[in-house]
Amino acid sequence: MVITFNELRRIKDKLPSGSSQRIADELGIDVETVRNYFGGKHYDAKGNVGIHVEQGPDGGVVTLDDTTILDAAMRILNRQ
């Protein structure tokens, strides 16, 4: 999936407090991996986040290898 970096950040910013931990718990992954997926820079995270960023307009383009974390975030947003 391809999305702009700014759109990915907008999705993250709409999530309620504690959502990164909630997603991590649901998926059985480290919370730092979730934070990195949404643009964080926590290099000591235990998992590869599977995103590739190309600089450009609107924050650049992000290619997501796996949308599992994004799908979990969208489920949380859809429940609100």
Secondary structure, DSSP 8 states (H G I E B T S, - for coil): -EEEHHHHHHHHHHS-TTHHHHHHHHHT--HHHHHHHTT---TT-SS---EEEE--GGG-EEEES--HHHHHHHHHHHH-
